[in-house]
Amino acid sequence: VDVGFEAGAMPYAQWHYMGEDSPPEVVEQLKRNFPADYICEAIDQTRGWFYSLHALGTLLTDPGDPATGREPGALAHMFEPSSAFKNLNVLGHIVDEKGEKMSKSKGNTVDPWTVLDAQGADALRWYLYSVSPDGATKRFSAGLVDETLRDFFMTLWNVYGFFVLYANLEEPDLASAPAPAERPLVDRWLVSRLATLTGTVTDALEDFDPTTASRAIRDFVVDELSNWYVRRNRRRFWRSGAEDGSGALAADSLAAYATLHEALVTVAKLMAPMAPFTSEELYQNLVLSLDEGAPNSVHLAPWPKADEAHVDAELEHAMRALIRLVELGRSARAASGVKLRQPLPEVLVRVREASELDGVKSLADQLLEELNVKAVRFLAVEDTFVDYTLKPNLPRLGKRVGKLIPQLRAALAELDGREVAANVAAKRNTVVQLADQTLELEPEDLLLDPQSPEGYAAVEERGYLVALDTRVSDELRREGLVRDAVRLVQNGRKSAGLEVSDRIVLFVEAEGQLLQALQEHEETLAREVLAVEITLGTLLEGGLDLRAENIEPKLHLH
């Protein structure tokens, strides 16, 4: 009998079970803990510990067979036939970042203490959980862990830092915030996503699947909480007070603070099993500093519940479509060379499915703000708007069509691109006539290259279309100049070491269109840069000289 057999006896030996000679309390412990919920070891234990556990558990709980004279196992009177464990998490091997086996002779080993000291235990844990499923081989290096640290943990910490910074300035009374159902649409969306995330993470961890759980948390924090919610709602965290002049925080700001606080606390609880130290730090400041009666550790706090009453699947679907449209709109901006700070007159939008249209329309104000346009026009799902250049999808058609590819290219050039695009959108085949035969092409056989009409920058992908009207009037151009001026002043505030709450007196020396723009939008400039006074005239001696690409204002911050 070798150590493998002894390891297989662990479930019984750890409770000092001695058969009939065992005291009652030991018997009860074994009954409560057998079989184990899960075991975890590397894949090379398949024929070692895993097998010995399984074999012994099967033998000891075997009911026997009177017909053959096989005696029952020693635990058959206590348990139904069973393995020693309910779930098995097999770990794949860890190799270097190039996929090669680590070896001291190759010099490609990694001292774990250097990673723990530089990136921390939580980043190391999170990388191993999220990079691939448990049983897959994992590439490993300090650089790969550092990517996880910067991508997820630093993003989470920046969101946390943003909340703490403004909460310390405004001191919101979170207990008096509106109920989730009474908050603005974007808050209700985040609350819904948080409930959905809680369900996803709970189900994954119940299935012993930390990869799905950690990836879901990462995507929520980076893509939805940071890149969308916080970025879109920054202004709501800095308000002068309620409209009644009482000095209390406006209900809209309170809703934003409460929503972000709930999101951070819930994320801290969901990530606690996988990132125990970071989650504890968030919990201590966000929960215990406000509620002394709360459990004194995130690891003792109740697990979050996915409240189905807060889930709005239609709103989540609409927001996903909106975010996709915004991404396409930014691509159109980049292709046109028109910077985002320059307002544009109109955007034309087409969604992929008719069922998405009403939801996206309800979020139209966010689309206007994100793309910095004055108006939005929604096209019908069947509208094409743009022209298309048609190309054969060679990986699919190369072998099938062969030498007829030149003929096919010529035939596609003669077709109505919009008509073919409509076929593709409706998942209909397109018939193409060549010299000697007729081809019936499936939607996947064709590549559609949209061509923007004159004065528009259009991008289309997977049924979604965004077309920006890039014609800029003098009035819009002046508004763009003011946005440039705001950016310059904000950079000046930062260079001067001002706090986010510091008020300033602003002196601006400008002429021509810039002067006219500042005069027209002086109130906007003052509100954006927290200026209590703006003087348009000669720059005071010693002022900051701030310049942009297309304007040259001189500004003085006092």
Secondary structure per residue as TSV (DSSP state, phi and psi in degrees):
chain	resnum	aa	ss	phi	psi
A	1	V	-	360.0	123.3
A	2	D	-	-103.6	-173.8
A	3	V	H	-66.8	-22.2
A	4	G	H	-62.8	-40.3
A	5	F	H	-66.1	-40.8
A	6	E	H	-64.6	-38.7
A	7	A	H	-64.7	-36.7
A	8	G	H	-66.4	-23.0
A	9	A	T	-84.4	-0.4
A	10	M	H	-52.8	-43.8
A	11	P	H	-57.9	-26.4
A	12	Y	H	-100.4	-37.6
A	13	A	H	-68.1	-32.9
A	14	Q	T	-64.4	-21.7
A	15	W	T	-101.0	5.5
A	16	H	T	60.3	39.4
A	17	Y	-	-72.8	127.1
A	18	M	-	-123.1	30.0
A	19	G	G	72.6	-137.6
A	20	E	G	-64.8	-20.7
A	21	D	G	-84.3	-0.9
A	22	S	S	-73.9	138.3
A	23	P	-	-67.3	157.2
A	24	P	H	-55.9	-38.8
A	25	E	H	-65.3	-32.6
A	26	V	H	-69.2	-41.7
A	27	V	H	-59.6	-42.7
A	28	E	H	-65.8	-39.3
A	29	Q	H	-61.4	-43.1
A	30	L	H	-64.6	-41.6
A	31	K	H	-62.4	-37.0
A	32	R	H	-73.9	-24.5
A	33	N	H	-115.6	3.6
A	34	F	-	-117.4	133.9
A	35	P	S	-76.3	162.8
A	36	A	E	-66.7	149.0
A	37	D	E	-62.8	-43.9
A	38	Y	E	-160.9	157.1
A	39	I	E	-127.1	160.0
A	40	C	E	-147.3	126.2
A	41	E	E	-161.4	173.9
A	42	A	E	-74.1	161.9
A	43	I	G	-64.2	-23.4
A	44	D	G	-73.1	-2.9
A	45	Q	G	-90.4	5.3
A	46	T	T	-54.9	-42.2
A	47	R	T	-97.8	7.1
A	48	G	T	-112.0	-103.6
A	49	W	H	-61.9	-44.3
A	50	F	H	-56.5	-47.1
A	51	Y	H	-68.6	-44.2
A	52	S	H	-65.7	-38.0
A	53	L	H	-60.4	-47.1
A	54	H	H	-65.8	-43.8
A	55	A	H	-65.0	-47.2
A	56	L	H	-64.9	-41.9
A	57	G	H	-60.8	-40.7
A	58	T	H	-66.3	-43.9
A	59	L	H	-67.3	-42.9
A	60	L	H	-72.0	-25.4
A	61	T	T	-103.2	7.2
A	62	D	-	-64.1	127.0
A	63	P	-	-73.1	-7.4
A	64	G	-	82.4	175.9
A	65	D	B	-143.7	99.7
A	66	P	T	-58.8	-29.2
A	67	A	T	-66.2	-32.8
A	68	T	T	-103.8	-7.1
A	69	G	T	85.1	11.6
A	70	R	B	-76.5	122.4
A	71	E	-	-69.5	146.7
A	72	P	-	-67.7	157.4
A	73	G	-	-70.5	165.3
A	74	A	T	-66.0	-19.7
A	75	L	T	-110.6	8.5
A	76	A	T	-63.3	-27.6
A	77	H	T	-76.0	-12.4
A	78	M	T	-106.9	-29.9
A	79	F	S	-135.0	151.5
A	80	E	-	-68.4	160.9
A	81	P	S	-52.4	128.5
A	82	S	-	-155.6	151.6
A	83	S	-	-77.5	174.2
A	84	A	S	-83.8	-5.8
A	85	F	E	-147.7	153.1
A	86	K	E	-91.7	-35.2
A	87	N	E	-135.7	148.7
A	88	L	E	-130.9	119.2
A	89	N	E	-102.4	107.1
A	90	V	E	-91.6	130.1
A	91	L	E	-98.5	131.0
A	92	G	-	-75.0	169.4
A	93	H	-	-76.5	153.8
A	94	I	E	-101.8	126.8
A	95	V	E	-119.7	176.5
A	96	D	E	-76.7	179.0
A	97	E	T	-67.4	-14.7
A	98	K	T	-95.2	0.3
A	99	G	S	89.6	8.3
A	100	E	-	-95.1	149.6
A	101	K	B	-62.2	136.3
A	102	M	-	-73.6	138.2
A	103	S	-	-153.3	136.7
A	104	K	T	-61.3	-35.3
A	105	S	T	-66.1	-30.6
A	106	K	T	-83.3	-16.8
A	107	G	T	73.4	23.0
A	108	N	-	-110.8	19.1
A	109	T	-	-79.4	159.0
A	110	V	-	-122.1	125.0
A	111	D	-	-73.6	113.8
A	112	P	H	-59.4	-27.8
A	113	W	H	-67.8	-29.4
A	114	T	H	-67.5	-36.5
A	115	V	H	-70.4	-43.7
A	116	L	H	-61.8	-38.5
A	117	D	H	-73.3	-36.0
A	118	A	H	-89.7	-48.4
A	119	Q	T	-103.6	-22.0
A	120	G	-	96.7	157.6
A	121	A	H	-66.7	-37.2
A	122	D	H	-65.7	-42.2
A	123	A	H	-64.4	-38.7
A	124	L	H	-63.3	-48.0
A	125	R	H	-58.3	-49.2
A	126	W	H	-62.5	-40.0
A	127	Y	H	-60.3	-47.2
A	128	L	H	-65.8	-35.3
A	129	Y	H	-69.6	-42.2
A	130	S	H	-95.7	-22.1
A	131	V	S	-66.5	-33.9
A	132	S	S	-166.1	162.8
A	133	P	-	-57.8	159.0
A	134	D	T	-49.8	-48.9
A	135	G	T	-78.2	-7.1
A	136	A	S	-80.0	149.4
A	137	T	-	-65.4	136.0
A	138	K	E	-114.7	126.2
A	139	R	E	-77.5	142.8
A	140	F	E	-143.5	136.7
A	141	S	-	-163.4	163.7
A	142	A	H	-61.9	-34.8
A	143	G	H	-64.7	-38.8
A	144	L	H	-67.7	-39.0
A	145	V	H	-66.2	-36.1
A	146	D	H	-64.2	-35.0
A	147	E	H	-61.5	-42.1
A	148	T	H	-62.7	-41.8
A	149	L	I	-59.4	-46.8
A	150	R	I	-73.9	-39.9
A	151	D	I	-69.9	-50.3
A	152	F	I	-98.9	-57.9
A	153	F	I	-67.0	-42.1
A	154	M	H	-68.1	-34.6
A	155	T	H	-64.8	-46.9
A	156	L	H	-59.8	-43.4
A	157	W	H	-65.9	-35.1
A	158	N	H	-66.3	-40.6
A	159	V	H	-64.2	-44.9
A	160	Y	H	-59.9	-45.5
A	161	G	H	-62.8	-38.5
A	162	F	H	-60.8	-47.1
A	163	F	H	-62.0	-47.1
A	164	V	H	-62.9	-41.8
A	165	L	H	-58.2	-52.4
A	166	Y	H	-78.4	-30.4
A	167	A	H	-65.5	-36.3
A	168	N	H	-68.2	-29.1
A	169	L	H	-77.4	-43.8
A	170	E	H	-94.2	-22.5
A	171	E	-	48.9	60.6
A	172	P	-	-68.4	143.2
A	173	D	-	-89.0	91.1
A	174	L	G	-62.9	-27.3
A	175	A	G	-66.9	-23.5
A	176	S	G	-98.6	10.6
A	177	A	S	-69.3	151.9
A	178	P	-	-60.4	151.6
A	179	A	-	-63.9	152.7
A	180	P	G	-51.1	-38.7
A	181	A	G	-68.1	-18.6
A	182	E	G	-100.1	3.2
A	183	R	S	-87.6	165.4
A	184	P	-	-58.0	162.5
A	185	L	H	-57.7	-42.0
A	186	V	H	-67.1	-31.3
A	187	D	H	-69.7	-42.6
A	188	R	H	-63.1	-33.6
A	189	W	H	-63.1	-46.6
A	190	L	H	-66.3	-39.5
A	191	V	H	-60.8	-41.0
A	192	S	H	-64.4	-45.2
A	193	R	H	-63.1	-35.8
A	194	L	H	-65.8	-40.9
A	195	A	H	-66.3	-41.1
A	196	T	H	-64.2	-43.2
A	197	L	H	-60.2	-43.3
A	198	T	H	-59.1	-42.4
A	199	G	H	-64.8	-42.1
A	200	T	H	-62.4	-47.9
A	201	V	H	-67.1	-41.6
A	202	T	H	-60.7	-48.0
A	203	D	H	-61.7	-41.5
A	204	A	H	-64.7	-45.6
A	205	L	H	-70.1	-32.4
A	206	E	H	-63.1	-28.5
A	207	D	T	-92.3	10.8
A	208	F	T	58.2	44.2
A	209	D	-	-123.0	79.8
A	210	P	H	-69.4	-20.6
A	211	T	H	-65.9	-51.0
A	212	T	H	-61.4	-41.2
A	213	A	H	-63.8	-49.1
A	214	S	H	-67.5	-37.7
A	215	R	H	-66.6	-38.6
A	216	A	H	-64.4	-41.9
A	217	I	H	-64.8	-43.4
A	218	R	H	-60.0	-47.5
A	219	D	H	-63.3	-38.5
A	220	F	I	-64.4	-48.7
A	221	V	I	-66.2	-48.0
A	222	V	I	-77.1	-52.4
A	223	D	I	-82.1	-39.0
A	224	E	I	-101.5	-46.6
A	225	L	I	-73.9	-50.8
A	226	S	I	-82.2	-59.9
A	227	N	I	-71.2	-19.1
A	228	W	I	-115.7	-63.4
A	229	Y	I	-65.3	-55.3
A	230	V	I	-65.1	-44.8
A	231	R	H	-61.7	-38.3
A	232	R	H	-78.3	-21.4
A	233	N	H	-116.0	17.1
A	234	R	G	-53.4	-43.1
A	235	R	G	-62.7	-27.7
A	236	R	G	-69.7	-15.6
A	237	F	G	-91.9	1.3
A	238	W	-	-134.5	93.3
A	239	R	-	-129.1	152.5
A	240	S	-	-80.1	-18.0
A	241	G	-	146.3	-179.8
A	242	A	-	-70.8	158.3
A	243	E	T	-66.2	-22.3
A	244	D	T	-80.1	0.7
A	245	G	S	75.9	12.1
A	246	S	S	-74.9	-14.3
A	247	G	S	89.8	-10.5
A	248	A	-	-72.1	156.1
A	249	L	-	-70.2	139.1
A	250	A	-	-60.3	150.7
A	251	A	H	-59.8	-35.9
A	252	D	H	-63.4	-43.1
A	253	S	H	-67.6	-40.6
A	254	L	H	-59.6	-40.5
A	255	A	H	-62.5	-40.9
A	256	A	H	-65.2	-45.3
A	257	Y	H	-60.8	-46.0
A	258	A	H	-64.3	-41.4
A	259	T	H	-64.7	-45.4
A	260	L	H	-68.0	-38.2
A	261	H	H	-62.6	-45.8
A	262	E	H	-60.8	-39.3
A	263	A	H	-65.1	-45.6
A	264	L	H	-65.8	-42.0
A	265	V	H	-65.4	-43.2
A	266	T	H	-65.6	-42.3
A	267	V	H	-60.8	-41.6
A	268	A	H	-58.6	-41.6
A	269	K	H	-70.8	-40.1
A	270	L	H	-67.7	-34.1
A	271	M	H	-89.2	-6.7
A	272	A	T	-55.0	-42.2
A	273	P	T	-65.2	-22.0
A	274	M	T	-107.6	-22.2
A	275	A	-	-137.8	74.4
A	276	P	H	-65.6	-29.9
A	277	F	H	-83.7	-45.8
A	278	T	H	-63.2	-43.7
A	279	S	H	-61.8	-36.9
A	280	E	H	-66.2	-40.8
A	281	E	H	-61.9	-44.9
A	282	L	H	-62.9	-44.3
A	283	Y	H	-64.0	-43.5
A	284	Q	I	-58.6	-41.8
A	285	N	I	-83.8	-38.4
A	286	L	I	-83.7	-24.0
A	287	V	I	-113.5	-59.2
A	288	L	I	-66.8	-28.7
A	289	S	T	-70.1	-19.0
A	290	L	T	-105.0	-26.5
A	291	D	-	-136.1	97.9
A	292	E	T	-67.6	-19.0
A	293	G	T	-86.6	-2.9
A	294	A	S	-72.2	157.6
A	295	P	-	-51.3	141.6
A	296	N	S	-82.3	10.7
A	297	S	S	-153.5	147.6
A	298	V	T	-61.5	-26.8
A	299	H	T	-80.2	-5.6
A	300	L	T	-109.9	-5.4
A	301	A	S	-77.0	151.3
A	302	P	-	-60.7	146.1
A	303	W	-	-70.2	137.8
A	304	P	-	-59.9	147.2
A	305	K	-	-108.0	138.7
A	306	A	-	-80.7	101.0
A	307	D	-	-79.2	105.8
A	308	E	G	-62.1	-24.8
A	309	A	G	-65.6	-22.8
A	310	H	G	-90.8	-8.9
A	311	V	-	-82.0	125.1
A	312	D	-	-123.4	90.5
A	313	A	H	-62.6	-36.9
A	314	E	H	-65.9	-41.4
A	315	L	H	-65.0	-42.2
A	316	E	H	-61.5	-42.5
A	317	H	H	-63.7	-43.0
A	318	A	H	-64.3	-40.2
A	319	M	H	-68.5	-36.3
A	320	R	H	-61.2	-42.3
A	321	A	H	-65.0	-41.0
A	322	L	H	-62.3	-45.5
A	323	I	H	-61.2	-38.5
A	324	R	H	-64.9	-40.7
A	325	L	H	-64.7	-39.4
A	326	V	H	-63.0	-42.7
A	327	E	H	-60.2	-42.6
A	328	L	H	-66.6	-38.4
A	329	G	H	-63.0	-38.4
A	330	R	H	-66.8	-37.6
A	331	S	H	-63.1	-39.3
A	332	A	H	-64.8	-40.3
A	333	R	H	-57.8	-49.0
A	334	A	H	-61.9	-40.9
A	335	A	H	-66.4	-32.6
A	336	S	H	-81.9	-19.2
A	337	G	T	81.8	6.1
A	338	V	-	-91.8	117.0
A	339	K	-	-67.8	157.2
A	340	L	T	-66.0	-28.2
A	341	R	T	-71.2	-14.5
A	342	Q	S	-87.2	112.4
A	343	P	-	-62.1	145.7
A	344	L	B	-120.9	156.9
A	345	P	S	-72.3	-35.7
A	346	E	E	-160.0	152.3
A	347	V	E	-128.5	136.0
A	348	L	E	-102.5	134.1
A	349	V	E	-131.0	137.2
A	350	R	E	-131.5	127.8
A	351	V	-	-89.9	169.6
A	352	R	S	-79.7	-36.1
A	353	E	S	-129.5	144.3
A	354	A	G	-59.5	-30.2
A	355	S	G	-66.1	-18.0
A	356	E	G	-86.5	-16.2
A	357	L	H	-63.4	-50.0
A	358	D	H	-61.7	-40.9
A	359	G	H	-63.9	-43.0
A	360	V	H	-67.6	-37.3
A	361	K	H	-60.2	-36.7
A	362	S	H	-67.3	-17.6
A	363	L	T	-108.3	17.4
A	364	A	H	-59.4	-34.2
A	365	D	H	-61.7	-35.6
A	366	Q	H	-71.1	-34.9
A	367	L	H	-63.6	-43.3
A	368	L	H	-61.2	-44.4
A	369	E	H	-67.2	-44.3
A	370	E	H	-63.9	-39.3
A	371	L	H	-95.7	-4.0
A	372	N	T	55.0	57.0
A	373	V	B	-125.5	160.1
A	374	K	S	-89.2	-26.1
A	375	A	-	-149.3	155.6
A	376	V	E	-127.4	137.2
A	377	R	E	-120.8	124.2
A	378	F	E	-93.4	126.2
A	379	L	-	-89.7	154.1
A	380	A	-	-68.9	155.4
A	381	V	T	-57.9	-33.4
A	382	E	T	-84.2	-8.7
A	383	D	-	-70.3	142.2
A	384	T	-	-102.4	-44.6
A	385	F	-	67.8	-53.4
A	386	V	S	-93.5	159.5
A	387	D	E	-90.3	163.4
A	388	Y	E	-132.0	139.9
A	389	T	E	-96.1	127.5
A	390	L	E	-98.7	136.0
A	391	K	E	-135.4	148.0
A	392	P	E	-75.7	142.1
A	393	N	-	-82.9	93.9
A	394	L	H	-60.3	-38.9
A	395	P	H	-58.1	-28.8
A	396	R	H	-90.7	-32.7
A	397	L	H	-103.7	-12.9
A	398	G	H	-54.5	-53.7
A	399	K	H	-71.1	-36.5
A	400	R	H	-70.5	-41.6
A	401	V	H	-95.2	-35.1
A	402	G	G	59.8	-123.6
A	403	K	G	-68.6	-8.5
A	404	L	G	-87.4	2.9
A	405	I	H	-55.5	-46.0
A	406	P	H	-58.2	-40.6
A	407	Q	H	-63.0	-40.2
A	408	L	H	-65.1	-41.7
A	409	R	H	-58.9	-45.3
A	410	A	H	-64.3	-40.2
A	411	A	H	-67.3	-38.7
A	412	L	H	-64.7	-34.4
A	413	A	H	-64.7	-22.8
A	414	E	H	-89.6	-12.9
A	415	L	S	-79.0	159.2
A	416	D	-	-77.7	109.2
A	417	G	H	-58.7	-37.0
A	418	R	H	-67.8	-37.7
A	419	E	H	-65.9	-41.8
A	420	V	H	-66.0	-39.5
A	421	A	H	-61.4	-38.2
A	422	A	H	-64.5	-38.4
A	423	N	H	-61.3	-45.6
A	424	V	H	-62.8	-43.5
A	425	A	H	-63.2	-35.2
A	426	A	T	-89.1	3.1
A	427	K	T	60.6	38.0
A	428	R	-	-101.5	151.0
A	429	N	-	-76.1	157.1
A	430	T	E	-118.7	130.1
A	431	V	E	-95.1	128.2
A	432	V	E	-122.2	129.2
A	433	Q	E	-97.1	118.7
A	434	L	-	-99.5	-176.6
A	435	A	S	-62.4	-44.3
A	436	D	S	-114.6	-4.1
A	437	Q	-	-158.0	168.8
A	438	T	E	-113.0	132.6
A	439	L	E	-110.3	136.8
A	440	E	E	-108.9	112.6
A	441	L	E	-102.1	132.6
A	442	E	-	-79.0	159.6
A	443	P	G	-52.8	-36.1
A	444	E	G	-72.2	-11.5
A	445	D	G	-80.6	-9.5
A	446	L	E	-119.7	144.1
A	447	L	E	-111.1	127.0
A	448	L	E	-107.7	120.7
A	449	D	E	-108.2	104.3
A	450	P	E	-68.9	141.0
A	451	Q	E	-116.0	116.3
A	452	S	-	-69.0	137.2
A	453	P	-	-64.8	163.4
A	454	E	T	-57.4	130.1
A	455	G	T	87.0	1.8
A	456	Y	E	-126.3	151.8
A	457	A	E	-119.2	112.3
A	458	A	E	-119.2	143.7
A	459	V	E	-134.8	134.2
A	460	E	E	-129.5	139.5
A	461	E	E	-157.3	125.9
A	462	R	T	50.8	43.2
A	463	G	T	91.8	-17.6
A	464	Y	E	-88.7	141.8
A	465	L	E	-136.1	133.9
A	466	V	E	-131.2	126.1
A	467	A	E	-127.6	118.1
A	468	L	E	-95.1	130.9
A	469	D	E	-78.7	109.7
A	470	T	-	-93.6	10.6
A	471	R	-	-82.1	118.4
A	472	V	-	-107.0	121.2
A	473	S	-	-80.5	167.9
A	474	D	H	-61.3	-37.7
A	475	E	H	-63.4	-44.5
A	476	L	H	-66.7	-36.6
A	477	R	H	-63.2	-39.6
A	478	R	H	-66.3	-37.6
A	479	E	H	-63.2	-36.8
A	480	G	H	-65.0	-36.6
A	481	L	H	-62.7	-38.4
A	482	V	H	-65.3	-40.3
A	483	R	H	-61.9	-37.8
A	484	D	H	-63.0	-41.7
A	485	A	H	-63.6	-39.5
A	486	V	H	-59.4	-45.1
A	487	R	H	-61.3	-41.3
A	488	L	H	-64.4	-42.7
A	489	V	H	-65.9	-40.6
A	490	Q	H	-61.8	-40.4
A	491	N	H	-64.1	-37.6
A	492	G	H	-64.9	-40.0
A	493	R	H	-58.7	-44.5
A	494	K	H	-65.1	-43.3
A	495	S	H	-64.7	-31.7
A	496	A	T	-80.7	-4.1
A	497	G	T	76.0	25.3
A	498	L	-	-76.6	149.6
A	499	E	-	-77.0	159.3
A	500	V	T	-64.1	-22.3
A	501	S	T	-95.5	-5.5
A	502	D	-	-67.6	133.4
A	503	R	-	-90.6	153.3
A	504	I	E	-132.7	159.2
A	505	V	E	-106.2	128.2
A	506	L	E	-116.9	126.9
A	507	F	E	-110.8	130.8
A	508	V	E	-128.8	129.1
A	509	E	E	-106.2	118.2
A	510	A	-	-151.4	167.4
A	511	E	-	-151.6	171.2
A	512	G	H	62.7	-141.3
A	513	Q	H	-62.8	-32.8
A	514	L	H	-65.7	-43.9
A	515	L	H	-61.1	-44.7
A	516	Q	H	-61.1	-40.9
A	517	A	H	-63.8	-43.2
A	518	L	H	-67.6	-35.8
A	519	Q	H	-66.5	-40.1
A	520	E	H	-69.6	-31.8
A	521	H	T	-122.3	33.1
A	522	E	H	-61.7	-38.9
A	523	E	H	-64.3	-41.1
A	524	T	H	-63.0	-45.5
A	525	L	H	-59.1	-45.6
A	526	A	H	-62.7	-42.3
A	527	R	H	-65.6	-40.5
A	528	E	H	-70.9	-34.8
A	529	V	H	-107.0	8.4
A	530	L	T	58.2	46.9
A	531	A	E	-94.0	124.6
A	532	V	E	-82.2	-16.9
A	533	E	E	-155.3	137.6
A	534	I	E	-125.8	128.4
A	535	T	E	-117.4	120.5
A	536	L	E	-96.6	110.2
A	537	G	S	179.4	-144.0
A	538	T	S	-80.4	136.4
A	539	L	-	-68.3	133.8
A	540	L	-	-66.9	150.0
A	541	E	T	-63.8	134.3
A	542	G	T	88.9	6.0
A	543	G	-	-72.2	166.2
A	544	L	B	-81.6	130.8
A	545	D	-	-97.9	105.4
A	546	L	-	-114.8	127.4
A	547	R	-	-127.6	144.2
A	548	A	-	-113.9	-177.6
A	549	E	S	-67.6	-37.5
A	550	N	S	-120.8	1.4
A	551	I	-	-136.0	155.3
A	552	E	-	-134.1	64.7
A	553	P	-	-77.8	153.3
A	554	K	E	-113.7	128.8
A	555	L	E	-127.8	149.2
A	556	H	E	-127.7	124.9
A	557	L	E	-99.3	131.3
A	558	H	-	-129.2	360.0
